[in-house]
């Protein structure tokens, strides 16, 4: 039976089960963190009932601030502009035979010439 590969997770289900078992034996959060070479916050996130909701609220707040930032808004504008240009070229390529000939010529190493 194959195990699912968790590419970006430091705490796999197996490690989580071991962490819970050690905590039930009386190990401290710091000792558990050192044993698995993960941060104390990660251990608290997975083993305590009150830490995870607070961490999710902080992450949501941080994400909201990022989305409101000027930099993020400029990225969104660029993405919309890029999408618009792609759609415009696709539409024009399909409906304008002259434009299609120019695009084919340009992409085959030629130049736009009129």
Secondary structure as the mmCIF struct_conf table of DSSP 4:
data_model
#
loop_
_struct_conf.conf_type_id
_struct_conf.id
_struct_conf.beg_label_comp_id
_struct_conf.beg_label_asym_id
_struct_conf.beg_label_seq_id
_struct_conf.end_label_comp_id
_struct_conf.end_label_asym_id
_struct_conf.end_label_seq_id
HELX_LH_PP_P HELX_LH_PP_P1 UNK A 2 UNK A 5
BEND BEND1 UNK A 7 UNK A 8
BEND BEND2 UNK A 10 UNK A 11
HELX_RH_AL_P HELX_RH_AL_P1 UNK A 13 UNK A 24
TURN_TY1_P TURN_TY1_P1 UNK A 25 UNK A 26
HELX_RH_AL_P HELX_RH_AL_P2 UNK A 29 UNK A 36
TURN_TY1_P TURN_TY1_P2 UNK A 37 UNK A 37
HELX_RH_AL_P HELX_RH_AL_P3 UNK A 40 UNK A 47
HELX_RH_AL_P HELX_RH_AL_P4 UNK A 49 UNK A 68
BEND BEND3 UNK A 69 UNK A 69
HELX_RH_AL_P HELX_RH_AL_P5 UNK A 70 UNK A 95
HELX_RH_AL_P HELX_RH_AL_P6 UNK A 97 UNK A 107
TURN_TY1_P TURN_TY1_P3 UNK A 108 UNK A 109
#
